[in-house]
Amino acid sequence: MTLPVTVQNRSLDVPSVCHRLPRQVACAGRVFGVVAGGAAGQAAGPSPSPGRTSPIRGGAVDRSLGRGGGARSYAAIGQWARNAPQPTLARLGARLLTALNLYVAPSAATIRRIIVSVCPGGLADLTGESTQGAESVAADGKSARGSRHDDVPAAHLLAAMTGDGRTLTRLRVPDKTNEITCFAALLEPFDLTGIVVTADALHTQRGHAVFLARTKGARYAFTVKKNRPALHERLRTLPWERATAKFYDRSEGHGRKETRVVQVLTVEDLDFPHAAQVAKITRHRTSLKTGKRTRETVYVITDLPSRDASPERIARLLRAQWVIENGLQFVRDVTFDEDRSQVRTGHGPENMAPVRNLAINRLREHGHTNIAAGLREMSYQPFTRPLDLLGVTP
């Protein structure tokens, strides 16, 4: 079966090194308009012939709804499609056999072929959220370990997420490079004016700071660890005993109690672009089970001046970085069992991620703070609730 629908990739001016290919048999605007609840309805893409719906539509939507209903493999998604009743297939725009007045579900092979062929950059953009209303955006990467095969390394994916838990986009990092080279490509399509971008220590790079401040009009708050030994030592030896700006925070969860002390100093001669403040965060943790106590100190560098970033705000921005680690990476690892996914052919590994993100975003928008519980609720009426969740109409 051919894939007759093509569309321009939305990822404009993104370096090809990050695998966002300019034109592929992929990303039909009306397909992902349905998947994303109408957000992409105006994207380019020709209409199918009268009386016939493009197989890419049924396949892509069925796959997304299968993911929203908890399916975790191509086989499970195909099984969902085969068992979908006629009203569900009609809502999805499946092909109609007029002689029999029956809607035909796309095959598992068609679904699989679409997913491995779809442009990953366009899919991630079209199923992601916008930065509107966001105080911060966090960047973080992880490997889909199950995609490792023989001499082929695991697919490594870099994601961006707002501080309130909305996934923006994700792209695959080329095998022979690392996250650093794809940082700008990840964030380039978004309006980041006035938004604080947070990232872990790997991305504490001078080039990233310049890109955010001068190109995007954004702010930054980067973690500093010993991978930047000179900068880390410089921050460690600052006169922290003179810090008067402090904030204390306590929390309990994940089997431990934690107390965080945030100290902030204004800096003027630090050899890092646009740096205005540095923070020292000391975490004291106590295990509720064993009583064992641990202490950890991390440093943060930011271009936010003291009038715009109190110690309390810096603590909040740091917690926003943890959101992407706990609210996205952890959910996909545990709830969607992503690390054991063996999808590895074509663009399959990087296309699985934005569809999972779509399900997470929609569940949270509908008030599900526990994603596993939300997926269970979808599974109780698997042929109606996922469609309602995604706003799919006939």
Summary of the structure (lengths in Angstrom):
residues: 394
radius of gyration: 22.8
end to end distance: 24.5
largest distance: 82.9
contacts: 1326
relative contact order: 0.15
helix: 40%
strand: 21%
